[in-house]
């Protein structure tokens, strides 16, 4: 039986979570709250990390309230479940593939002068110490991959996949994942490619844990390279 065909999610559920992603989060969390925290801490890394934590909590609660609790679903419905051990080889291969493609893409984007630095990354480089490194690493390699995979693959990819099939699901969920990373334009192609990879691993395993591992490893390496560059 195809586990992607058993959910009762509706268009209303999709609209609610898209409004969260494209309106509520940018205006209230990334806008008002982050400005408030920047004024409070006078430090972009601390403000950005705390903003990310609030965003993660809000998105996770929203998934639970919108897509799980009303239908009496558990977290396995959004892919938080074990995967077969044989898939570890694919996880390693996809991680290496993503790293190689991302390096090539970023080099090209930098060459054409199309890019905007991430504020947290810029702040980490300017005020580098072990505490700040750990904060940046945990934020990028643990917090972001966990809630983003629950939302963008666990819910969005699965919703589009059920309604319109694998290819539309891959493309639409990856486009949305890309758009929410504006204005870091130099990494948008990387976001799209990584979105495809993460969604594909979910398709093959019915678990978002492989995507969380790849996502977290990739982000963690990116933080380390930022520090030593």
N, C-alpha and C positions, 0 to 999 in steps of 0.2 A: 504493500500500500504506500502511496506517495504521501509522506507526512506534510508536504506543503499544500495539500488540498483539503485540509480538515478544519480550518479556522472559520469562525463566524464573523470576522471583522468586516466592517461596512465602510462606505464612502465617508460617513460622518466621522468615524475614527481617524481616517486618513486626513481629513480637513482639519480636525482639531490639532493633530500633531504637526501638520504643515504650518498652521498658524503659530504654533509654539516656536517652530524652527525659524520662520522667516519674519515674524513680527514681535512676539513676546520676548524672545531671547535677545535679538539685536537692540530693541528699544529700551527694555528695562534692565537686562543683565549686562550686556556688552556696552550699553550706552550709559544710562543713568547710574547703575550700581558701580560700574568700573570707574567712572569719573569720580564718584563719591569716594571710592577706596583709594584712588590715586591721590586725591586731596588729603586723605587721612594718613596714608603711609608714606607718601612722597617717594614711592618706589614701584616701578612698573611690574617687576617680577612678583612682588608680594600681592599687589592689587590684582594682577592677571591670574595668579594662581588661585587666590580666594574666589575670584569671579568664576574661574573654571570649576571649583568645587561646588559653588552654588548652582551653576549651570548643570553639573552632573546630577546633583540631588533633584533639581527641578525636573529634568528630562526623565530620570529614572522613575520618580513618583508619577509623572504624567503617563508614562507607558503603563505602569501598574493600574492607575485609576481608569485609563481610557481603554486599554487593550487586553488587560488580564482580569482584573477583579469583576467587571460586569459579566464576563463569560465563564467565570470560575476556572480560569486557566492558571497554570503554574508558570514559573519562569522558563521552563523547558519549551514553552510555546514560542518564545523569542530566541531559542537556540542555546540557552544556558544548560547544556547537558554534555555528557562525555562523548568523545569521538573515538573511533577505532585506532589502536596504537600504530597500525600500519601507515597511517596518514602522516606520521612525523617526518618521514622522508620528503613528502610533498611540502610540508611546512618549511623545511629548510630550503628546498629548491625555490619556493615562491618568495621567501625572504631575500635570498641572494638575487633573484631575478628583479625584485622590486628595487633593491639597492642599486644595481647596475643601471636600470632604466631611469631611476630618479637622478642619479649623478649626471647622466647624459642630458636629461631634460633641463636640469638646473643650469648646467653649463651653457646650453643653448639659450635659455631665457636670460641669463646674465649677459651673454654676448650681445643680445639685442636690447639690453638695458631695460628689460621689462621685469620689475620686481619691487616689492615693498617689504622691508624688514619686519619680522614679528617683534612686537614691543617687548614681550617677555624675554626673547632671545637677546635682543639688544641690551636690555637691562642686565641680564646674566653676564654678558661679556664685559660690561662696564664695571660691574661690582662683583667680581668672581671670588668666591670662597667656598669652603666645603658645605656650609649650611645652604647657601644659595644654589649650589650645584645639586644637592639632594632635593631641594624644593622643586627646581626645574625638572629634574629627572623623574621624580614621582608624578608630577603633574603630567608630563608628556608621555611617559612610558607605562603608567598604571591607570591614572584617573581618566584621561581622555580616551584611551582605547576601550576601556570597559563600558562607559556609558554610550560612546559613539557607536560601538558595534551592536549594542542592544537596540539603539534607536534606528540607525541607518541600515543595518543588515537584518537584525532580528525582527524589526517591524517593517520598515519601508521596503527593503528588498523582497521580503516574504509577501507583503501585500501586493506589490506590483507583479510578482511572479505568479501568484495565484490567479490574479485577474487577467493578465495578458501574456504570461509565458516567461521563459528564462531570459531571452535576449532583451525584451523591454524592461524586465526587472533589473537586469544588470546595468543597463544604460541609464534608466530613470533614477535609480537609487544612487548611482555614481555621479550623475549630473547634480542632484540635490546636495550630495556630500561635497561636491566641488564648489557650488555656489555659496555654501555657508562659510567657506574659508576666505572669501573676499574680505579685505583687499590685499592679501598676500599673493599677488598675481603671478609671481615667479614660480610658485609651487602649485598653482591650480592644475596644470597638466599632471603633476605627480599625484594630486588628490584624486583626479579622475581615474588614473591607472590603478592606484592603490584601491580605490573603491571597487573597481572591477575584480581585482584579485581577492579582496576580502569577501565580496559577495559570492564569488565562484567557490571559495573554500566552504562557505556555508551551504551552497547548493550540493556540493559533493559529500558533505559529512552530516548535514542537518544539525550542525553545532556551530555556534559563533566563537567557540573557544580557540580554534585554529586561527581565526582572523584576529582575535585579541592578542594572541601570541605574536603573530607576524607584525601587527600594528604596533604593539608595545616594543618589540625588538627594534623595529625600524626607527621609531621615535627616540628610543633610548640611544641608539647609535648616533642619530642626528644631534642629540644634545651633547654627547661626548665629543663629536667632531667639531661642534660649535665652540666648545671650551678649549680644545687644543689647537684650533685653527689660528 
